[in-house]
Amino acid sequence: MKTAVALFVKNEAQDIAAWIAWHFAIGIDKLFIYDDHSQDGTYEIVKGASEIFDIELTRSDKNKETNFYWRQRDCYFDACRKAQGTYDWIGFIDADEYISLEGFGDISAFLRNFLESNAVALSWRIYGSSSRVVKTKLGIYEAYNHHSTKELDDNTLVKSFVRPDKMIFHYENPHKFTVEGDLYVDSLGNKVEWNGACKQVIWENACINHYICRSMENYVDRIKRRLGVDLHNSTVYWDHFNRNDLFRTENDNFINSANRNLYKIKERCVSHYISNLRGQNTEYKNSPDNIGFDVFSLRKKSGAILCLNNKEGHLTQVFDGGEIHFNLSALIYRDDPKYVYLFSAAGEHISNVPFHISEDGRFGSVYQFLIETNEHDQSIHYLKSPITDKYLTFLPKDNSGGVACDREQASNWEEICFVKKDKSEVKLNASPKDIRSRFDFFRDVADLNKTIGYNDFMVMMSCLSDEEIKLISGLEHGRIIAWIL
């Protein structure tokens, strides 16, 4: 059984890669994506993803159809016609909607239950902000875990999967379609009793997670884009949909698979960015022999280990053999050993999800520090911020056990040891030596003898100020990587 999904999208650069990653993770075979002339990098990101996943990317035709509603219809019908004869099912959803499965290993396993049906209606399950104010670098499917109850009336709306060969091309709305024989069932296999485009709310087996709010920052951006079109300068929309009544997480296997897909897209977007700057194709390569680096864990003499308390949390210490939830790694290049770079790894990739270091003044996923070594004991080091000239301090367990970058001088509490890791999956190709500004970065990019991959890019960006990074991502070529930074 083969399944496809059609998407009509505009200006979703921040989250479109996660949407793509998720739907291939649950077993969708093909995505037909129609970009409605995005201006934020959405088109470029999807184009990059289409080189590693089965995506057919098309731009909508504004000259042929000026009305947004009917352009969406035309795109859906075009995708359905293309799916005929090849795909057993095609779904029609939006970029803030994610198919959620319960008890099935993939989408095909779910749809095999409907051999005698021509369409399946999946109920909305509307998610709130999970108390998030600003946007997150986590995939939407992992970041938002609080949703409404079934009593929220908007959950009666649906999105649909239809058999493309049974579609009757008479458009009602983007929720409900016309199919031969009216064999329209819900996720339990029961015939749908319609009330317009609505039906009884059923979340069992499968539904549509509708992340309509996301963070408050997402909401404000949405209002700005659609002000005077279909939204108003008001919090009414937010107050209505920001429902966080029930806690639920998605299937771990799907999340892990989606995250692997997501990093593939990040790699491809960085590769495209570097190629565009150079004016030629750049192939991703493994670390060449002449790039030397070592990866360490950080420990106190007392045995305390530095780690993160969660994926987008704080740098902290674990004492007395406590459980480490998220590892912290320290990277040192042999050609520039005066600096160390702190990061969290996601398999072979440096995570782009920022974490906090108290009092540091930065907020990033890779932190650069100067290394000072104890003159009496070469195994003891001190880490100094190149921005504030203050040292990281690691408070004892009986004095809160906190970590902060706020000490003017280094003493016992600031001591740290590097413990070399026997093996690190992280691959690197280029040293960030001498990168202090965006001009230094562009100089290194111009060096065609250097291979700059995703991990190299993330470390290089950590050498720059927030202002420099904004300038880089704000340029035309930077739209494809702005969502990563």
C-alpha positions as CSV (number, residue, x, y, z in Angstrom):
1,M,0.0,0.0,0.0
2,K,1.3,3.4,-1.0
3,T,0.2,6.7,0.6
4,A,0.7,10.4,-0.3
5,V,-0.1,13.7,1.3
6,A,-0.8,17.0,-0.4
7,L,0.2,20.3,1.3
8,F,-0.6,23.9,0.3
9,V,1.8,26.1,2.2
10,K,3.1,29.7,2.6
11,N,5.8,31.2,4.9
12,E,6.3,28.2,7.2
13,A,10.2,28.2,7.1
14,Q,10.6,27.8,10.9
15,D,8.7,24.5,11.0
16,I,8.3,23.1,7.5
17,A,11.3,20.8,7.8
18,A,9.9,19.2,11.0
19,W,6.5,18.7,9.2
20,I,8.3,16.9,6.3
21,A,10.5,14.9,8.7
22,W,7.4,13.8,10.8
23,H,5.3,12.6,7.9
24,F,8.1,10.5,6.3
25,A,8.7,9.1,9.8
26,I,5.2,7.7,10.1
27,G,5.5,6.1,6.7
28,I,4.1,8.5,4.1
29,D,5.6,7.6,0.7
30,K,5.2,10.8,-1.2
31,L,4.6,14.5,-0.5
32,F,3.0,16.8,-3.0
33,I,3.9,20.3,-1.7
34,Y,2.6,23.4,-3.3
35,D,4.3,26.6,-2.2
36,D,2.1,29.7,-2.5
37,H,5.1,32.0,-3.2
38,S,6.7,32.0,0.2
39,Q,9.1,34.8,1.0
40,D,10.8,33.4,4.1
41,G,12.8,30.4,2.8
42,T,10.0,27.8,2.9
43,Y,10.4,27.1,-0.9
44,E,14.2,26.7,-0.6
45,I,14.0,24.4,2.4
46,V,11.5,22.1,0.7
47,K,13.6,22.1,-2.4
48,G,16.6,20.9,-0.4
49,A,14.5,18.3,1.3
50,S,13.2,17.1,-2.0
51,E,16.7,15.9,-2.9
52,I,16.7,13.3,-0.1
53,F,13.0,12.5,0.2
54,D,10.2,11.8,-2.3
55,I,8.8,15.3,-2.6
56,E,7.3,16.9,-5.7
57,L,7.5,20.7,-5.2
58,T,5.4,23.1,-7.2
59,R,4.7,26.8,-7.0
60,S,1.1,27.8,-7.1
61,D,-0.1,29.8,-10.1
62,K,-1.3,33.2,-8.8
63,N,-1.9,34.4,-12.4
64,K,-4.3,31.6,-13.2
65,E,-6.2,31.9,-9.9
66,T,-6.1,35.0,-7.7
67,N,-8.2,33.7,-4.8
68,F,-6.3,31.8,-2.1
69,Y,-9.2,29.4,-1.4
70,W,-9.5,28.3,-5.0
71,R,-5.7,28.1,-5.5
72,Q,-5.7,25.6,-2.6
73,R,-8.5,23.6,-4.3
74,D,-6.6,23.6,-7.6
75,C,-3.4,22.3,-5.9
76,Y,-5.3,19.6,-4.1
77,F,-7.0,18.4,-7.2
78,D,-3.7,18.5,-9.1
79,A,-2.1,16.3,-6.5
80,C,-5.0,13.9,-6.5
81,R,-4.8,13.5,-10.3
82,K,-1.1,12.9,-10.1
83,A,-1.6,10.3,-7.3
84,Q,-4.1,8.3,-9.4
85,G,-2.9,4.9,-10.5
86,T,0.1,5.0,-8.2
87,Y,-1.0,5.7,-4.6
88,D,-3.8,4.0,-2.7
89,W,-4.5,7.0,-0.5
90,I,-3.8,10.7,-0.5
91,G,-4.3,13.0,2.5
92,F,-4.9,16.7,2.5
93,I,-3.6,18.7,5.5
94,D,-2.0,22.0,6.5
95,A,1.5,22.8,7.7
96,D,0.4,23.1,11.3
97,E,-1.4,19.7,11.2
98,Y,0.4,16.5,11.9
99,I,-1.0,13.0,11.5
100,S,-1.0,11.1,14.8
101,L,-1.2,7.3,15.0
102,E,-2.1,5.3,18.0
103,G,-1.2,1.6,18.0
104,F,0.0,1.4,14.4
105,G,3.6,1.1,13.2
106,D,3.0,3.3,10.2
107,I,0.2,5.0,8.2
108,S,-0.2,2.1,5.8
109,A,-0.9,-0.3,8.7
110,F,-3.7,2.1,9.8
111,L,-5.2,2.5,6.3
112,R,-5.3,-1.2,5.6
113,N,-8.3,-1.3,7.9
114,F,-10.4,0.6,5.3
115,L,-10.2,-1.7,2.2
116,E,-14.0,-1.2,1.6
117,S,-13.9,2.6,2.1
118,N,-13.2,5.5,-0.2
119,A,-12.4,8.2,2.3
120,V,-11.4,8.4,6.0
121,A,-12.1,11.5,8.1
122,L,-9.7,12.2,10.9
123,S,-10.7,14.5,13.8
124,W,-8.7,17.5,14.9
125,R,-7.0,17.4,18.2
126,I,-6.1,21.0,19.0
127,Y,-2.9,21.7,20.8
128,G,-2.1,24.7,23.0
129,S,1.2,26.6,23.5
130,S,2.5,24.3,26.3
131,S,3.2,27.7,28.0
132,R,5.9,28.6,25.4
133,V,6.4,32.3,24.7
134,V,9.2,32.1,22.1
135,K,9.7,29.8,19.1
136,T,11.6,26.6,19.7
137,K,14.2,24.7,17.7
138,L,12.6,21.4,18.7
139,G,10.3,19.7,16.2
140,I,6.7,20.7,16.7
141,Y,5.8,17.0,17.4
142,E,8.2,17.0,20.4
143,A,7.8,20.6,21.7
144,Y,4.1,20.8,22.3
145,N,2.5,18.2,24.6
146,H,-0.7,19.8,25.9
147,H,-4.0,19.7,24.1
148,S,-7.6,20.5,24.5
149,T,-10.4,18.2,25.6
150,K,-12.9,16.7,23.1
151,E,-15.4,19.3,24.4
152,L,-13.7,22.1,22.4
153,D,-16.2,22.4,19.6
154,D,-13.5,23.1,16.9
155,N,-12.3,19.5,17.3
156,T,-15.4,18.4,15.4
157,L,-13.6,19.5,12.2
158,V,-11.7,16.9,10.2
159,K,-9.0,16.4,7.6
160,S,-9.3,13.6,5.1
161,F,-7.6,10.8,3.3
162,V,-9.2,9.7,0.1
163,R,-8.7,7.1,-2.5
164,P,-7.5,9.2,-5.5
165,D,-9.1,6.9,-8.0
166,K,-12.5,7.4,-6.3
167,M,-12.3,11.2,-6.0
168,I,-15.2,13.2,-7.6
169,F,-13.7,16.6,-8.4
170,H,-16.4,18.7,-6.9
171,Y,-14.8,20.9,-4.1
172,E,-16.7,21.5,-0.9
173,N,-13.9,22.7,1.4
174,P,-10.4,21.6,2.5
175,H,-11.9,19.3,5.2
176,K,-14.4,17.1,3.4
177,F,-14.2,15.8,-0.1
178,T,-16.7,14.2,-2.5
179,V,-16.0,10.5,-3.3
180,E,-17.8,7.8,-5.2
181,G,-20.4,5.9,-3.3
182,D,-20.1,8.2,-0.3
183,L,-18.1,5.5,1.5
184,Y,-16.7,8.0,4.1
185,V,-15.7,6.5,7.5
186,D,-14.0,7.7,10.7
187,S,-10.8,6.3,12.3
188,L,-12.8,3.4,13.8
189,G,-14.3,2.4,10.5
190,N,-17.8,3.7,11.2
191,K,-19.7,5.7,8.6
192,V,-19.4,9.4,9.2
193,E,-22.6,11.3,10.2
194,W,-21.8,14.7,8.9
195,N,-22.8,18.1,10.2
196,G,-21.4,20.3,7.4
197,A,-17.6,19.5,7.5
198,C,-17.9,18.4,11.1
199,K,-18.5,15.1,12.9
200,Q,-18.2,13.4,16.3
201,V,-14.8,13.8,17.8
202,I,-12.8,10.6,17.7
203,W,-9.1,10.4,18.5
204,E,-8.8,6.6,18.7
205,N,-6.4,4.9,16.2
206,A,-5.6,8.2,14.4
207,C,-6.3,11.9,14.3
208,I,-4.9,15.2,13.2
209,N,-2.8,17.0,15.8
210,H,-3.5,20.7,15.1
211,Y,-0.8,22.9,16.5
212,I,-2.8,26.0,15.8
213,C,-1.2,28.3,18.4
214,R,2.4,27.0,18.9
215,S,4.3,29.6,20.9
216,M,3.1,33.1,21.6
217,E,5.8,34.3,19.2
218,N,4.4,32.1,16.5
219,Y,0.9,33.5,17.2
220,V,2.1,37.1,16.9
221,D,3.8,36.3,13.6
222,R,0.6,34.7,12.3
223,I,-1.4,37.8,13.3
224,K,1.0,40.0,11.5
225,R,0.9,37.9,8.3
226,R,-2.9,37.7,8.2
227,L,-4.0,41.0,9.8
228,G,-7.0,42.3,8.0
229,V,-7.3,39.1,5.9
230,D,-8.9,36.6,8.3
231,L,-7.4,37.6,11.7
232,H,-7.6,40.7,13.9
233,N,-5.3,42.6,16.2
234,S,-6.6,40.8,19.2
235,T,-5.9,38.0,21.6
236,V,-9.3,36.5,21.1
237,Y,-8.0,33.8,18.7
238,W,-5.2,33.0,21.1
239,D,-7.5,32.8,24.1
240,H,-9.9,30.5,22.3
241,F,-7.4,28.0,20.9
242,N,-4.6,28.0,23.5
243,R,-5.9,25.0,25.3
244,N,-3.5,23.0,27.5
245,D,-5.9,20.8,29.4
246,L,-4.4,17.3,28.8
247,F,-0.8,16.2,28.6
248,R,0.3,13.7,25.9
249,T,3.5,12.8,24.1
250,E,3.9,11.3,20.7
251,N,5.3,7.8,20.0
252,D,9.1,7.8,20.9
253,N,9.9,5.7,17.8
254,F,8.2,8.2,15.5
255,I,9.9,11.1,17.3
256,N,13.4,9.5,17.0
257,S,12.8,8.7,13.3
258,A,11.5,12.2,12.6
259,N,14.5,13.8,14.4
260,R,16.9,11.7,12.2
261,N,15.0,12.9,9.1
262,L,15.2,16.5,10.4
263,Y,18.9,16.4,10.7
264,K,19.2,15.1,7.2
265,I,17.3,18.2,6.0
266,K,19.5,20.5,8.1
267,E,22.6,19.0,6.5
268,R,21.2,19.5,3.1
269,C,20.1,23.1,3.8
270,V,23.6,24.0,5.0
271,S,25.1,22.3,2.0
272,H,22.9,24.3,-0.3
273,Y,23.8,27.5,1.6
274,I,27.5,26.9,1.2
275,S,27.1,25.9,-2.4
276,N,25.1,29.1,-3.2
277,L,27.8,31.3,-1.5
278,R,30.5,29.6,-3.5
279,G,28.5,29.5,-6.7
280,Q,29.1,25.7,-7.1
281,N,27.9,22.4,-5.7
282,T,29.4,21.3,-2.4
283,E,29.3,17.6,-1.6
284,Y,29.3,16.6,2.1
285,K,32.4,14.6,3.0
286,N,33.6,12.9,6.1
287,S,36.4,14.4,8.2
288,P,39.7,14.6,6.3
289,D,42.8,13.3,7.9
290,N,44.4,16.8,8.4
291,I,41.6,18.1,10.7
292,G,42.5,17.2,14.2
293,F,40.1,17.5,17.1
294,D,39.2,15.8,20.4
295,V,35.9,15.4,22.2
296,F,35.7,15.4,26.0
297,S,33.3,15.2,28.8
298,L,33.7,17.7,31.6
299,R,34.2,16.6,35.2
300,K,35.0,18.0,38.6
301,K,37.8,16.5,40.7
302,S,34.9,15.5,43.1
303,G,33.4,13.4,40.3
304,A,30.5,15.7,39.4
305,I,29.7,15.6,35.7
306,L,28.5,18.5,33.6
307,C,25.4,17.8,31.5
308,L,22.1,19.4,30.5
309,N,18.9,18.9,32.6
310,N,16.8,18.7,29.4
311,K,17.1,19.2,25.7
312,E,16.6,23.0,25.9
313,G,17.4,23.4,29.5
314,H,20.4,24.5,31.6
315,L,24.0,23.5,32.0
316,T,24.1,21.7,35.4
317,Q,26.0,19.1,37.4
318,V,25.2,15.6,38.3
319,F,26.6,14.3,41.6
320,D,27.3,10.9,43.1
321,G,26.5,8.8,40.1
322,G,23.2,10.5,39.4
323,E,21.4,9.9,36.1
324,I,22.6,12.0,33.1
325,H,19.6,12.8,30.9
326,F,21.4,14.8,28.2
327,N,25.1,14.6,27.7
328,L,27.4,17.7,27.2
329,S,30.4,17.4,25.1
330,A,33.5,19.6,24.9
331,L,35.3,20.0,21.6
332,I,38.9,21.2,21.1
333,Y,40.6,21.6,17.8
334,R,44.3,20.7,17.8
335,D,45.2,23.7,15.6
336,D,43.6,26.1,18.0
337,P,43.8,24.5,21.5
338,K,43.1,27.7,23.4
339,Y,39.4,27.4,22.8
340,V,36.8,24.8,23.8
341,Y,33.3,24.5,22.3
342,L,30.5,23.1,24.5
343,F,27.6,21.4,22.8
344,S,25.0,18.6,23.1
345,A,25.1,15.9,20.4
346,A,22.1,14.3,18.7
347,G,23.9,11.1,17.4
348,E,26.4,12.3,14.9
349,H,25.0,15.8,14.7
350,I,25.6,18.8,16.9
351,S,22.2,19.8,18.3
352,N,20.9,23.2,17.1
353,V,18.6,23.4,20.1
354,P,19.8,26.2,22.4
355,F,20.5,25.6,26.1
356,H,21.1,28.1,29.0
357,I,24.3,28.8,30.9
358,S,23.3,31.0,33.8
359,E,24.8,34.6,33.8
360,D,26.6,33.9,30.5
361,G,24.6,36.4,28.4
362,R,24.5,34.2,25.4
363,F,21.8,31.7,24.3
364,G,23.0,29.2,21.8
365,S,23.5,25.5,21.1
366,V,27.3,25.8,20.9
367,Y,29.3,27.9,23.4
368,Q,32.9,29.0,22.8
369,F,35.2,29.4,25.9
370,L,38.8,30.3,26.4
371,I,40.8,27.7,28.2
372,E,43.2,28.6,31.0
373,T,45.3,25.8,32.6
374,N,46.4,25.6,36.2
375,E,50.1,26.2,36.3
376,H,50.6,23.6,39.1
377,D,48.4,20.9,37.8
378,Q,48.0,20.5,34.0
379,S,44.9,18.4,34.3
380,I,42.9,21.3,35.8
381,H,41.5,24.0,33.6
382,Y,39.3,27.1,33.8
383,L,36.8,28.2,31.2
384,K,36.5,31.9,30.5
385,S,33.9,33.6,28.4
386,P,35.4,35.5,25.4
387,I,32.4,37.9,25.7
388,T,32.4,38.9,29.3
389,D,35.8,37.7,30.5
390,K,34.2,35.9,33.4
391,Y,34.8,32.3,34.4
392,L,32.4,29.4,34.6
393,T,31.9,28.4,38.3
394,F,30.6,25.0,39.5
395,L,29.2,25.3,43.0
396,P,29.5,22.4,45.4
397,K,26.5,20.2,46.0
398,D,25.9,21.6,49.5
399,N,25.9,25.1,48.0
400,S,23.1,24.6,45.4
401,G,25.3,22.7,42.9
402,G,24.6,25.4,40.3
403,V,26.6,26.4,37.3
404,A,27.1,30.0,36.3
405,C,29.4,32.2,34.3
406,D,29.9,35.1,36.7
407,R,33.3,34.9,38.4
408,E,36.0,37.6,38.0
409,Q,38.8,35.2,39.1
410,A,39.4,31.5,38.9
411,S,39.8,29.4,42.1
412,N,38.7,26.0,43.4
413,W,35.1,26.3,42.4
414,E,36.0,27.1,38.8
415,E,38.3,24.1,38.3
416,I,37.2,21.6,35.6
417,C,38.9,18.5,34.0
418,F,38.7,17.3,30.4
419,V,38.1,13.5,30.1
420,K,38.7,12.4,26.6
421,K,35.9,10.3,25.1
422,D,36.9,7.0,23.6
423,K,34.6,7.5,20.7
424,S,32.5,10.4,19.3
425,E,30.1,10.0,16.4
426,V,30.4,13.7,15.6
427,K,32.3,14.3,12.4
428,L,34.1,17.6,11.5
429,N,35.8,18.8,8.4
430,A,37.0,22.4,9.1
431,S,38.5,24.3,12.0
432,P,36.9,27.6,13.0
433,K,40.3,29.0,13.8
434,D,40.5,32.8,13.4
435,I,36.8,33.2,12.8
436,R,35.7,36.3,14.8
437,S,33.3,38.1,12.4
438,R,31.0,37.2,9.5
439,F,33.8,38.4,7.1
440,D,36.1,35.7,8.5
441,F,33.3,33.2,8.0
442,F,32.7,34.3,4.4
443,R,36.5,34.1,3.9
444,D,36.5,30.4,5.0
445,V,33.5,29.7,2.8
446,A,35.4,31.1,-0.2
447,D,38.2,28.7,0.4
448,L,37.3,25.9,-2.0
449,N,39.8,23.6,-0.3
450,K,37.6,23.5,2.8
451,T,34.7,21.2,3.2
452,I,32.1,22.8,5.5
453,G,29.4,20.5,6.7
454,Y,26.5,21.0,9.1
455,N,28.6,20.4,12.2
456,D,31.4,22.7,11.0
457,F,28.8,25.4,10.3
458,M,27.3,25.2,13.8
459,V,30.7,25.6,15.5
460,M,31.6,28.5,13.2
461,M,28.4,30.3,14.1
462,S,29.2,30.0,17.8
463,C,32.2,32.2,17.1
464,L,30.0,35.1,16.0
465,S,27.8,37.5,17.9
466,D,24.0,37.4,17.7
467,E,24.1,40.5,15.6
468,E,26.5,38.9,13.1
469,I,24.3,35.8,12.8
470,K,21.2,37.9,12.2
471,L,23.0,39.7,9.4
472,I,24.1,36.4,7.8
473,S,20.7,34.8,8.0
474,G,19.0,38.0,6.9
475,L,20.7,37.9,3.5
476,E,18.9,36.3,0.5
477,H,21.1,33.1,0.6
478,G,20.6,33.0,4.4
479,R,16.9,32.2,4.3
480,I,17.6,28.5,3.8
481,I,19.5,28.3,7.1
482,A,17.8,31.0,9.2
483,W,15.5,28.4,10.8
484,I,18.5,26.3,12.0
485,L,20.2,29.3,13.8
